[in-house]
Amino acid sequence: MDTQNPSAPSRAQSRIPGENHPHAGGLIHDHTRHTTRFTIIGNHLAQHPSLSGLAIGLAVYIQSLPQGVRVDIKTLADRFPEGRDRIAAALRELETHGYLRRERERIHGGRIVTRTISCNQPGRSRDDHARHSTSKPARPKKSPPRALPPVPRPSYPAPALIRQATDLLADLHRHDRRLLLSERDAAHLAPGVAAWLERDVTPTAVRESLTADLPAEPLCRPAALLAHRLTDRLPPLPLFRPPSEPPTTRHPLQNCNGCDRAYRAPHPGHCRDCRTDDLRAPLRQPIGR
Protein backbone atom coordinates (compact mmCIF):
# COMPACT_ATOMS: atom_id res chain seq x y z
CA MET A 1 0.00 0.00 0.00
CA ASP A 2 1.34 3.43 -0.96
CA THR A 3 2.06 5.91 1.81
CA GLN A 4 -0.12 9.05 1.58
CA ASN A 5 1.39 12.50 2.06
CA PRO A 6 -0.85 14.22 4.63
CA SER A 7 0.54 17.63 3.69
CA ALA A 8 -0.36 17.36 0.04
CA PRO A 9 -3.31 19.57 -1.11
CA SER A 10 -6.58 17.76 -1.71
CA ARG A 11 -6.90 19.22 -5.20
CA ALA A 12 -4.69 21.09 -7.57
CA GLN A 13 -4.62 24.85 -7.09
CA SER A 14 -4.17 27.17 -10.01
CA ARG A 15 -1.34 29.64 -9.94
CA ILE A 16 -0.89 32.81 -11.89
CA PRO A 17 2.80 33.27 -12.65
CA GLY A 18 4.31 36.23 -10.84
CA GLU A 19 1.19 37.01 -8.76
CA ASN A 20 0.37 34.39 -6.16
CA HIS A 21 3.62 32.46 -6.11
CA PRO A 22 4.79 32.18 -2.47
CA HIS A 23 8.14 33.70 -3.40
CA ALA A 24 6.74 36.51 -5.55
CA GLY A 25 6.60 38.99 -2.64
CA GLY A 26 3.67 40.66 -0.91
CA LEU A 27 2.15 40.32 2.53
CA ILE A 28 0.90 37.02 3.89
CA HIS A 29 -0.95 37.01 7.24
CA ASP A 30 -0.38 34.26 9.75
CA HIS A 31 -2.91 35.32 12.40
CA THR A 32 -4.05 33.71 15.60
CA ARG A 33 -7.12 35.05 17.38
CA HIS A 34 -6.33 36.91 20.62
CA THR A 35 -8.30 35.87 23.68
CA THR A 36 -6.43 37.84 26.40
CA ARG A 37 -4.17 40.91 26.69
CA PHE A 38 -5.09 42.64 23.43
CA THR A 39 -6.07 46.16 22.38
CA ILE A 40 -8.39 47.09 19.51
CA ILE A 41 -6.79 49.69 17.25
CA GLY A 42 -8.66 51.35 14.41
CA ASN A 43 -7.23 51.26 10.90
CA HIS A 44 -7.68 55.02 10.79
CA LEU A 45 -4.73 55.13 13.24
CA ALA A 46 -2.71 52.10 12.15
CA GLN A 47 -2.84 53.23 8.49
CA HIS A 48 -2.93 57.00 9.05
CA PRO A 49 -1.54 58.71 5.93
CA SER A 50 -0.05 61.71 7.75
CA LEU A 51 1.27 60.43 11.07
CA SER A 52 4.85 59.30 11.43
CA GLY A 53 5.66 55.75 12.42
CA LEU A 54 6.80 56.91 15.83
CA ALA A 55 3.53 58.79 16.41
CA ILE A 56 1.46 55.76 15.38
CA GLY A 57 3.57 53.52 17.65
CA LEU A 58 3.21 55.87 20.62
CA ALA A 59 -0.57 56.10 20.08
CA VAL A 60 -0.86 52.31 20.01
CA TYR A 61 1.28 52.02 23.15
CA ILE A 62 -0.71 54.71 25.01
CA GLN A 63 -4.06 53.15 24.08
CA SER A 64 -2.87 49.81 25.45
CA LEU A 65 -2.07 51.24 28.89
CA PRO A 66 -4.48 51.15 31.84
CA GLN A 67 -6.05 54.24 33.38
CA GLY A 68 -3.81 56.40 35.54
CA VAL A 69 -0.43 55.45 34.03
CA ARG A 70 1.89 58.41 33.44
CA VAL A 71 2.52 59.20 29.75
CA ASP A 72 4.50 62.45 29.98
CA ILE A 73 7.53 63.07 27.80
CA LYS A 74 10.07 62.07 30.45
CA THR A 75 8.30 58.78 31.23
CA LEU A 76 8.01 57.88 27.53
CA ALA A 77 11.64 58.84 26.87
CA ASP A 78 12.70 56.49 29.65
CA ARG A 79 10.65 53.72 28.01
CA PHE A 80 11.72 54.22 24.36
CA PRO A 81 15.11 54.98 22.85
CA GLU A 82 14.02 57.82 20.53
CA GLY A 83 14.76 60.64 22.99
CA ARG A 84 12.71 63.48 24.38
CA ASP A 85 12.73 65.73 21.30
CA ARG A 86 11.43 63.07 18.90
CA ILE A 87 8.88 61.83 21.41
CA ALA A 88 7.66 65.39 22.06
CA ALA A 89 7.29 65.93 18.28
CA ALA A 90 5.36 62.67 17.92
CA LEU A 91 3.01 63.64 20.76
CA ARG A 92 2.35 66.99 19.03
CA GLU A 93 1.42 65.04 15.88
CA LEU A 94 -1.10 63.03 17.87
CA GLU A 95 -2.52 66.21 19.38
CA THR A 96 -2.84 67.81 15.95
CA HIS A 97 -4.84 64.84 14.61
CA GLY A 98 -7.02 64.49 17.73
CA TYR A 99 -5.59 61.29 19.21
CA LEU A 100 -4.36 63.11 22.33
CA ARG A 101 -5.68 66.01 24.40
CA ARG A 102 -3.86 67.75 27.21
CA GLU A 103 -5.96 69.54 29.81
CA ARG A 104 -4.77 71.47 32.84
CA GLU A 105 -6.63 70.89 36.08
CA ARG A 106 -6.29 72.49 39.51
CA ILE A 107 -6.14 69.92 42.29
CA HIS A 108 -6.31 70.19 46.08
CA GLY A 109 -3.78 72.61 47.46
CA GLY A 110 -3.96 74.88 44.42
CA ARG A 111 -1.46 72.91 42.39
CA ILE A 112 -2.06 72.68 38.62
CA VAL A 113 -1.43 69.37 36.86
CA THR A 114 -1.63 68.40 33.20
CA ARG A 115 -3.78 65.41 32.32
CA THR A 116 -3.29 63.54 29.04
CA ILE A 117 -6.47 62.15 27.47
CA SER A 118 -6.17 59.44 24.81
CA CYS A 119 -8.88 59.33 22.11
CA ASN A 120 -9.21 56.14 20.12
CA GLN A 121 -11.73 57.82 17.79
CA PRO A 122 -10.90 61.49 17.22
CA GLY A 123 -13.95 63.75 16.96
CA ARG A 124 -16.07 61.57 19.21
CA SER A 125 -15.76 62.25 22.92
CA ARG A 126 -16.22 59.69 25.65
CA ASP A 127 -19.32 61.53 26.87
CA ASP A 128 -20.90 61.30 23.41
CA HIS A 129 -20.12 57.60 23.29
CA ALA A 130 -21.61 57.06 26.75
CA ARG A 131 -24.79 58.92 25.83
CA HIS A 132 -25.03 56.94 22.60
CA SER A 133 -24.52 53.57 24.31
CA THR A 134 -26.84 54.20 27.28
CA SER A 135 -29.64 56.08 25.56
CA LYS A 136 -32.72 54.19 24.56
CA PRO A 137 -33.10 53.45 20.87
CA ALA A 138 -35.09 56.11 19.12
CA ARG A 139 -38.63 55.15 18.39
CA PRO A 140 -39.54 55.18 14.73
CA LYS A 141 -41.45 58.28 13.80
CA LYS A 142 -45.07 57.75 13.02
CA SER A 143 -46.02 58.63 9.51
CA PRO A 144 -48.37 61.62 9.30
CA PRO A 145 -52.02 60.68 8.79
CA ARG A 146 -53.18 60.68 5.22
CA ALA A 147 -55.46 63.51 4.22
CA LEU A 148 -59.10 62.69 3.58
CA PRO A 149 -60.32 62.74 -0.01
CA PRO A 150 -61.99 66.00 -1.07
CA VAL A 151 -65.78 66.24 -0.94
CA PRO A 152 -68.28 68.25 -3.01
CA ARG A 153 -68.98 71.84 -1.99
CA PRO A 154 -72.41 73.46 -1.85
CA SER A 155 -73.16 76.52 -3.97
CA TYR A 156 -74.37 78.42 -0.88
CA PRO A 157 -72.59 77.17 2.29
CA ALA A 158 -75.09 78.83 4.60
CA PRO A 159 -74.52 78.21 8.34
CA ALA A 160 -77.92 76.56 8.76
CA LEU A 161 -77.19 74.14 5.91
CA ILE A 162 -73.74 73.22 7.28
CA ARG A 163 -75.23 72.76 10.77
CA GLN A 164 -77.89 70.42 9.39
CA ALA A 165 -75.18 68.43 7.56
CA THR A 166 -73.03 68.22 10.70
CA ASP A 167 -75.96 66.96 12.77
CA LEU A 168 -76.61 64.28 10.17
CA LEU A 169 -72.99 63.11 10.33
CA ALA A 170 -72.98 63.10 14.13
CA ASP A 171 -76.02 60.80 14.10
CA LEU A 172 -74.51 58.17 11.76
CA HIS A 173 -72.99 56.11 14.57
CA ARG A 174 -76.50 55.38 15.85
CA HIS A 175 -77.10 53.43 12.63
CA ASP A 176 -73.62 51.84 12.49
CA ARG A 177 -71.30 52.23 15.46
CA ARG A 178 -68.27 52.03 13.15
CA LEU A 179 -69.25 55.45 11.77
CA LEU A 180 -68.35 57.35 14.93
CA LEU A 181 -66.55 60.41 13.51
CA SER A 182 -64.20 62.88 15.11
CA GLU A 183 -65.00 66.56 15.14
CA ARG A 184 -62.33 67.19 12.52
CA ASP A 185 -63.67 64.47 10.20
CA ALA A 186 -67.22 65.78 10.56
CA ALA A 187 -66.07 69.31 9.70
CA HIS A 188 -64.36 67.96 6.58
CA LEU A 189 -67.39 65.94 5.45
CA ALA A 190 -70.11 68.49 6.29
CA PRO A 191 -69.79 70.50 3.02
CA GLY A 192 -70.22 67.26 1.05
CA VAL A 193 -73.45 66.43 2.89
CA ALA A 194 -74.60 70.04 2.42
CA ALA A 195 -74.07 69.65 -1.33
CA TRP A 196 -76.51 66.70 -1.26
CA LEU A 197 -79.09 68.59 0.79
CA GLU A 198 -78.74 71.48 -1.64
CA ARG A 199 -79.83 69.10 -4.43
CA ASP A 200 -83.18 68.53 -2.73
CA VAL A 201 -82.12 65.17 -1.26
CA THR A 202 -83.81 64.44 2.07
CA PRO A 203 -81.63 63.79 5.14
CA THR A 204 -83.04 60.27 5.28
CA ALA A 205 -81.95 59.59 1.70
CA VAL A 206 -78.46 60.96 2.41
CA ARG A 207 -78.15 58.78 5.52
CA GLU A 208 -79.27 55.67 3.67
CA SER A 209 -76.82 56.28 0.83
CA LEU A 210 -73.94 56.66 3.27
CA THR A 211 -74.77 53.65 5.47
CA ALA A 212 -76.15 51.13 2.99
CA ASP A 213 -74.08 48.10 1.89
CA LEU A 214 -71.11 48.82 4.14
CA PRO A 215 -68.39 46.12 4.15
CA ALA A 216 -68.61 43.53 6.91
CA GLU A 217 -64.98 43.91 8.03
CA PRO A 218 -63.83 46.69 10.38
CA LEU A 219 -63.56 50.12 8.82
CA CYS A 220 -60.01 51.48 9.15
CA ARG A 221 -60.90 54.97 7.89
CA PRO A 222 -64.67 55.46 7.97
CA ALA A 223 -64.33 59.17 7.14
CA ALA A 224 -62.44 58.32 3.93
CA LEU A 225 -65.19 55.87 2.92
CA LEU A 226 -67.87 58.49 3.52
CA ALA A 227 -65.92 61.09 1.57
CA HIS A 228 -65.71 58.69 -1.37
CA ARG A 229 -69.44 57.96 -1.28
CA LEU A 230 -70.35 61.64 -1.04
CA THR A 231 -68.33 62.31 -4.19
CA ASP A 232 -69.01 59.16 -6.15
CA ARG A 233 -72.80 59.10 -5.57
CA LEU A 234 -73.48 62.84 -5.77
CA PRO A 235 -76.92 63.36 -7.40
CA PRO A 236 -77.48 66.01 -10.08
CA LEU A 237 -78.79 69.48 -9.35
CA PRO A 238 -82.59 69.88 -9.43
CA LEU A 239 -84.15 71.27 -12.60
CA PHE A 240 -85.99 74.19 -10.97
CA ARG A 241 -84.63 76.51 -8.31
CA PRO A 242 -84.83 80.26 -7.82
CA PRO A 243 -81.27 81.31 -8.68
CA SER A 244 -81.21 84.15 -6.15
CA GLU A 245 -82.34 82.07 -3.16
CA PRO A 246 -79.62 80.38 -1.10
CA PRO A 247 -80.78 76.93 0.08
CA THR A 248 -80.51 77.41 3.82
CA THR A 249 -83.11 74.71 4.51
CA ARG A 250 -85.24 72.30 2.54
CA HIS A 251 -88.40 74.31 1.76
CA PRO A 252 -91.81 72.66 1.55
CA LEU A 253 -93.65 72.12 -1.73
CA GLN A 254 -96.01 74.92 -2.77
CA ASN A 255 -98.63 75.07 -5.55
CA CYS A 256 -98.09 78.04 -7.85
CA ASN A 257 -101.03 80.47 -7.73
CA GLY A 258 -100.56 81.17 -11.42
CA CYS A 259 -100.04 77.79 -13.09
CA ASP A 260 -100.74 75.36 -10.21
CA ARG A 261 -97.33 73.77 -10.70
CA ALA A 262 -95.50 72.44 -7.62
CA TYR A 263 -92.34 74.20 -6.54
CA ARG A 264 -90.35 74.59 -3.33
CA ALA A 265 -90.51 77.88 -1.45
CA PRO A 266 -90.86 79.09 2.16
CA HIS A 267 -94.28 80.67 1.46
CA PRO A 268 -97.10 80.23 -1.09
CA GLY A 269 -96.94 82.42 -4.16
CA HIS A 270 -95.80 82.13 -7.75
CA CYS A 271 -93.16 79.89 -9.28
CA ARG A 272 -90.17 81.33 -11.05
CA ASP A 273 -91.72 81.22 -14.51
CA CYS A 274 -94.89 82.96 -13.37
CA ARG A 275 -92.90 85.65 -11.56
CA THR A 276 -90.95 86.25 -14.75
CA ASP A 277 -94.17 86.50 -16.78
CA ASP A 278 -95.60 89.00 -14.29
CA LEU A 279 -92.54 91.18 -14.70
CA ARG A 280 -92.86 91.12 -18.49
CA ALA A 281 -96.62 91.61 -18.57
CA PRO A 282 -96.59 95.45 -18.89
CA LEU A 283 -94.30 95.17 -21.90
CA ARG A 284 -96.93 93.12 -23.80
CA GLN A 285 -99.69 95.73 -23.39
CA PRO A 286 -100.56 97.70 -26.54
CA ILE A 287 -98.94 101.10 -26.81
CA GLY A 288 -101.21 103.97 -26.06
CA ARG A 289 -103.49 102.31 -23.52
LOZA-835047 format. One record per residue (C-alpha): y, z, x. Coordinates in Angstrom, 2 decimals, decimal comma. Each point is the difference from the previous one (the first is absolute). Layout:
<recs>
{Y->Y	Z->Z	X->X}
...
</recs>
This chain:
<recs>
{Y->0,00	Z->0,00	X->0,00}
{Y->3,43	Z->-0,96	X->1,34}
{Y->2,48	Z->2,77	X->0,72}
{Y->3,14	Z->-0,23	X->-2,18}
{Y->3,45	Z->0,48	X->1,51}
{Y->1,72	Z->2,57	X->-2,24}
{Y->3,41	Z->-0,94	X->1,39}
{Y->-0,27	Z->-3,65	X->-0,90}
{Y->2,21	Z->-1,15	X->-2,95}
{Y->-1,81	Z->-0,60	X->-3,27}
{Y->1,46	Z->-3,49	X->-0,32}
{Y->1,87	Z->-2,37	X->2,21}
{Y->3,76	Z->0,48	X->0,07}
{Y->2,32	Z->-2,92	X->0,45}
{Y->2,47	Z->0,07	X->2,83}
{Y->3,17	Z->-1,95	X->0,45}
{Y->0,46	Z->-0,76	X->3,69}
{Y->2,96	Z->1,81	X->1,51}
{Y->0,78	Z->2,08	X->-3,12}
{Y->-2,62	Z->2,60	X->-0,82}
{Y->-1,93	Z->0,05	X->3,25}
{Y->-0,28	Z->3,64	X->1,17}
{Y->1,52	Z->-0,93	X->3,35}
{Y->2,81	Z->-2,15	X->-1,40}
{Y->2,48	Z->2,91	X->-0,14}
{Y->1,67	Z->1,73	X->-2,93}
{Y->-0,34	Z->3,44	X->-1,52}
{Y->-3,30	Z->1,36	X->-1,25}
{Y->-0,01	Z->3,35	X->-1,85}
{Y->-2,75	Z->2,51	X->0,57}
{Y->1,06	Z->2,65	X->-2,53}
{Y->-1,61	Z->3,20	X->-1,14}
{Y->1,34	Z->1,78	X->-3,07}
{Y->1,86	Z->3,24	X->0,79}
{Y->-1,04	Z->3,06	X->-1,97}
{Y->1,97	Z->2,72	X->1,87}
{Y->3,07	Z->0,29	X->2,26}
{Y->1,73	Z->-3,26	X->-0,92}
{Y->3,52	Z->-1,05	X->-0,98}
{Y->0,93	Z->-2,87	X->-2,32}
{Y->2,60	Z->-2,26	X->1,60}
{Y->1,66	Z->-2,84	X->-1,87}
{Y->-0,09	Z->-3,51	X->1,43}
{Y->3,76	Z->-0,11	X->-0,45}
{Y->0,11	Z->2,45	X->2,95}
{Y->-3,03	Z->-1,09	X->2,02}
{Y->1,13	Z->-3,66	X->-0,13}
{Y->3,77	Z->0,56	X->-0,09}
{Y->1,71	Z->-3,12	X->1,39}
{Y->3,00	Z->1,82	X->1,49}
{Y->-1,28	Z->3,32	X->1,32}
{Y->-1,13	Z->0,36	X->3,58}
{Y->-3,55	Z->0,99	X->0,81}
{Y->1,16	Z->3,41	X->1,14}
{Y->1,88	Z->0,58	X->-3,27}
{Y->-3,03	Z->-1,03	X->-2,07}
{Y->-2,24	Z->2,27	X->2,11}
{Y->2,35	Z->2,97	X->-0,36}
{Y->0,23	Z->-0,54	X->-3,78}
{Y->-3,79	Z->-0,07	X->-0,29}
{Y->-0,29	Z->3,14	X->2,14}
{Y->2,69	Z->1,86	X->-1,99}
{Y->-1,56	Z->-0,93	X->-3,35}
{Y->-3,34	Z->1,37	X->1,19}
{Y->1,43	Z->3,44	X->0,80}
{Y->-0,09	Z->2,95	X->-2,41}
{Y->3,09	Z->1,54	X->-1,57}
{Y->2,16	Z->2,16	X->2,24}
{Y->-0,95	Z->-1,51	X->3,38}
{Y->2,96	Z->-0,59	X->2,32}
{Y->0,79	Z->-3,69	X->0,63}
{Y->3,25	Z->0,23	X->1,98}
{Y->0,62	Z->-2,18	X->3,03}
{Y->-1,00	Z->2,65	X->2,54}
{Y->-3,29	Z->0,78	X->-1,77}
{Y->-0,90	Z->-3,70	X->-0,29}
{Y->0,96	Z->-0,66	X->3,63}
{Y->-2,35	Z->2,78	X->1,06}
{Y->-2,77	Z->-1,64	X->-2,05}
{Y->0,50	Z->-3,65	X->1,07}
{Y->0,76	Z->-1,51	X->3,39}
{Y->2,84	Z->-2,32	X->-1,09}
{Y->2,82	Z->2,46	X->0,74}
{Y->2,84	Z->1,39	X->-2,05}
{Y->2,25	Z->-3,08	X->0,02}
{Y->-2,66	Z->-2,40	X->-1,30}
{Y->-1,24	Z->2,51	X->-2,55}
{Y->3,56	Z->0,65	X->-1,22}
{Y->0,54	Z->-3,78	X->-0,37}
{Y->-3,26	Z->-0,36	X->-1,93}
{Y->0,97	Z->2,84	X->-2,35}
{Y->3,35	Z->-1,73	X->-0,66}
{Y->-1,95	Z->-3,15	X->-0,93}
{Y->-2,01	Z->1,99	X->-2,52}
{Y->3,18	Z->1,51	X->-1,42}
{Y->1,60	Z->-3,43	X->-0,32}
{Y->-2,97	Z->-1,34	X->-2,00}
{Y->-0,35	Z->3,12	X->-2,18}
{Y->-3,20	Z->1,48	X->1,43}
{Y->1,82	Z->3,12	X->1,23}
{Y->2,90	Z->2,07	X->-1,32}
{Y->1,74	Z->2,81	X->1,82}
{Y->1,79	Z->2,60	X->-2,10}
{Y->1,93	Z->3,03	X->1,19}
{Y->-0,58	Z->3,24	X->-1,86}
{Y->1,60	Z->3,43	X->0,34}
{Y->-2,57	Z->2,78	X->0,15}
{Y->0,27	Z->3,79	X->-0,17}
{Y->2,42	Z->1,38	X->2,53}
{Y->2,27	Z->-3,04	X->-0,18}
{Y->-1,97	Z->-2,03	X->2,50}
{Y->-0,23	Z->-3,77	X->-0,60}
{Y->-3,31	Z->-1,76	X->0,63}
{Y->-0,97	Z->-3,66	X->-0,20}
{Y->-2,99	Z->-0,88	X->-2,15}
{Y->-1,87	Z->-3,28	X->0,49}
{Y->-1,39	Z->-1,57	X->-3,18}
{Y->-2,71	Z->-2,66	X->0,30}
{Y->-0,11	Z->-2,70	X->-2,71}
{Y->-3,19	Z->-1,99	X->-0,33}
{Y->1,68	Z->-2,33	X->-2,52}
{Y->3,67	Z->-0,57	X->0,83}
{Y->2,26	Z->-0,26	X->-3,05}
{Y->-2,18	Z->2,25	X->-2,12}
{Y->0,68	Z->3,71	X->0,31}
{Y->-2,56	Z->2,73	X->-0,46}
{Y->1,84	Z->1,22	X->-3,10}
{Y->-0,23	Z->-3,46	X->-1,58}
{Y->-3,70	Z->-0,12	X->0,78}
{Y->-0,54	Z->3,46	X->-1,49}
{Y->1,86	Z->-0,92	X->-3,18}
{Y->-1,98	Z->-3,23	X->-0,24}
{Y->-3,37	Z->1,71	X->0,51}
{Y->0,63	Z->2,97	X->-2,32}
{Y->1,88	Z->-1,72	X->-2,80}
{Y->-1,89	Z->-1,00	X->-3,08}
{Y->-0,74	Z->-3,69	X->-0,38}
{Y->2,66	Z->-1,75	X->-1,99}
{Y->-0,96	Z->-0,73	X->-3,54}
{Y->0,03	Z->-3,66	X->-0,91}
{Y->3,10	Z->-0,93	X->-1,91}
{Y->-0,53	Z->-0,78	X->-3,62}
{Y->0,88	Z->-3,51	X->-0,95}
{Y->2,99	Z->-0,21	X->-2,35}
{Y->-0,94	Z->-0,51	X->-3,65}
{Y->0,00	Z->-3,57	X->-1,16}
{Y->2,83	Z->-1,00	X->-2,28}
{Y->-0,82	Z->-0,64	X->-3,64}
{Y->0,05	Z->-3,59	X->-1,22}
{Y->3,26	Z->-1,06	X->-1,67}
{Y->0,24	Z->0,13	X->-3,79}
{Y->2,01	Z->-2,07	X->-2,50}
{Y->3,59	Z->1,02	X->-0,70}
{Y->1,62	Z->0,14	X->-3,43}
{Y->3,06	Z->-2,12	X->-0,75}
{Y->1,90	Z->3,09	X->-1,21}
{Y->-1,25	Z->3,17	X->1,78}
{Y->1,66	Z->2,31	X->-2,50}
{Y->-0,62	Z->3,74	X->0,57}
{Y->-1,65	Z->0,42	X->-3,40}
{Y->-2,42	Z->-2,85	X->0,73}
{Y->-0,92	Z->1,37	X->3,45}
{Y->-0,46	Z->3,49	X->-1,49}
{Y->-2,34	Z->-1,38	X->-2,66}
{Y->-1,99	Z->-1,83	X->2,71}
{Y->-0,21	Z->3,14	X->2,15}
{Y->-1,26	Z->2,07	X->-2,93}
{Y->-2,68	Z->-2,60	X->-0,65}
{Y->-1,17	Z->0,16	X->3,62}
{Y->-0,01	Z->3,80	X->0,01}
{Y->-2,30	Z->-0,03	X->-3,04}
{Y->-2,63	Z->-2,34	X->1,51}
{Y->-2,06	Z->2,81	X->1,52}
{Y->-0,73	Z->1,28	X->-3,51}
{Y->-1,95	Z->-3,22	X->-0,60}
{Y->-1,59	Z->-0,14	X->3,48}
{Y->0,39	Z->2,97	X->2,32}
{Y->-0,20	Z->-2,31	X->3,03}
{Y->3,42	Z->-1,38	X->-0,98}
{Y->1,90	Z->3,16	X->0,90}
{Y->3,06	Z->-1,42	X->1,80}
{Y->2,47	Z->1,60	X->2,35}
{Y->3,68	Z->0,03	X->-0,80}
{Y->0,63	Z->-2,62	X->2,67}
{Y->-2,72	Z->-2,32	X->-1,34}
{Y->1,31	Z->0,36	X->-3,55}
{Y->3,53	Z->-0,86	X->1,15}
{Y->-1,35	Z->-3,12	X->1,71}
{Y->-2,02	Z->-1,13	X->-3,03}
{Y->2,55	Z->0,84	X->-2,72}
{Y->2,01	Z->-3,27	X->0,32}
{Y->-3,24	Z->-1,97	X->-0,43}
{Y->-0,83	Z->1,84	X->-3,23}
{Y->3,61	Z->-0,47	X->-1,15}
{Y->-0,39	Z->-3,75	X->0,53}
{Y->-2,95	Z->0,07	X->-2,44}
{Y->1,89	Z->2,05	X->-2,58}
{Y->2,89	Z->-2,43	X->0,35}
{Y->-2,38	Z->-2,79	X->-1,09}
{Y->-0,57	Z->1,70	X->-3,35}
{Y->-3,36	Z->1,47	X->1,06}
{Y->-0,73	Z->3,33	X->-1,69}
{Y->-0,65	Z->3,07	X->2,18}
{Y->-3,52	Z->0,14	X->-1,41}
{Y->-0,68	Z->-3,58	X->1,09}
{Y->1,37	Z->0,71	X->3,49}
{Y->-2,18	Z->3,11	X->0,31}
{Y->-3,11	Z->-1,85	X->-1,12}
{Y->0,61	Z->-2,84	X->2,45}
{Y->0,38	Z->2,44	X->2,88}
{Y->-3,01	Z->2,20	X->-0,83}
{Y->-2,52	Z->-2,48	X->-1,38}
{Y->-3,03	Z->-1,10	X->2,07}
{Y->0,72	Z->2,25	X->2,97}
{Y->-2,70	Z->0,01	X->2,72}
{Y->-2,59	Z->2,76	X->-0,22}
{Y->0,38	Z->1,12	X->3,63}
{Y->2,78	Z->2,35	X->1,15}
{Y->3,43	Z->-1,56	X->0,27}
{Y->1,36	Z->0,33	X->3,55}
{Y->3,49	Z->-1,26	X->-0,89}
{Y->0,49	Z->0,08	X->-3,77}
{Y->3,71	Z->-0,83	X->0,34}
{Y->-0,85	Z->-3,21	X->1,89}
{Y->-2,45	Z->-1,01	X->-2,75}
{Y->2,62	Z->0,60	X->-2,68}
{Y->2,60	Z->-1,95	X->1,95}
{Y->-2,40	Z->-2,94	X->0,21}
{Y->-0,73	Z->0,09	X->-3,73}
{Y->3,68	Z->0,24	X->-0,91}
{Y->0,67	Z->-3,15	X->2,02}
{Y->-3,15	Z->-1,96	X->-0,68}
{Y->-0,06	Z->0,58	X->-3,79}
{Y->3,74	Z->-0,20	X->-0,68}
{Y->0,52	Z->-1,63	X->-3,44}
{Y->2,65	Z->-2,68	X->-0,56}
{Y->3,47	Z->0,73	X->-1,31}
{Y->0,40	Z->-0,08	X->-3,80}
{Y->1,39	Z->-3,17	X->-1,56}
{Y->2,92	Z->1,63	X->-1,84}
{Y->2,32	Z->2,66	X->1,36}
{Y->3,75	Z->0,49	X->-0,20}
{Y->1,05	Z->-0,86	X->3,56}
{Y->2,84	Z->2,53	X->0,06}
{Y->-2,08	Z->2,99	X->-1,13}
{Y->-1,69	Z->2,06	X->2,72}
{Y->-3,45	Z->1,18	X->-1,16}
{Y->0,48	Z->3,74	X->0,27}
{Y->-2,70	Z->0,69	X->-2,60}
{Y->-2,41	Z->-1,97	X->-2,13}
{Y->2,01	Z->-0,78	X->-3,16}
{Y->-1,65	Z->-0,21	X->-3,41}
{Y->-0,54	Z->-3,28	X->-1,84}
{Y->2,80	Z->-1,04	X->-2,36}
{Y->0,15	Z->-2,78	X->-2,62}
{Y->2,97	Z->-2,30	X->0,54}
{Y->2,43	Z->0,12	X->-2,94}
{Y->0,70	Z->-3,69	X->0,47}
{Y->-3,38	Z->-1,67	X->0,52}
{Y->-2,43	Z->2,88	X->-0,70}
{Y->-1,59	Z->-0,49	X->3,41}
{Y->-1,33	Z->3,08	X->1,83}
{Y->1,76	Z->1,08	X->3,16}
{Y->0,39	Z->3,21	X->1,99}
{Y->3,29	Z->1,88	X->-0,16}
{Y->1,21	Z->3,61	X->-0,35}
{Y->1,58	Z->-0,70	X->-3,42}
{Y->-0,44	Z->-2,55	X->-2,82}
{Y->2,19	Z->-3,07	X->0,16}
{Y->-0,29	Z->-3,59	X->1,14}
{Y->-2,24	Z->-1,53	X->2,64}
{Y->1,44	Z->-1,77	X->2,99}
{Y->-0,11	Z->-3,46	X->-1,55}
{Y->1,74	Z->1,14	X->-3,17}
{Y->2,69	Z->1,81	X->1,99}
{Y->0,60	Z->-3,19	X->1,95}
{Y->0,25	Z->-2,03	X->-3,22}
{Y->2,50	Z->2,49	X->-1,43}
{Y->2,18	Z->-0,41	X->3,06}
{Y->-0,06	Z->-3,79	X->-0,32}
{Y->0,49	Z->-0,08	X->-3,76}
{Y->3,84	Z->-0,32	X->0,03}
{Y->-0,28	Z->-3,01	X->2,29}
{Y->-2,05	Z->-1,90	X->-2,63}
{Y->2,61	Z->0,41	X->-2,76}
{Y->1,97	Z->-3,15	X->-0,87}
{Y->3,40	Z->-0,27	X->1,62}
{Y->2,87	Z->0,75	X->-2,27}
{Y->-1,66	Z->2,54	X->-2,28}
</recs>
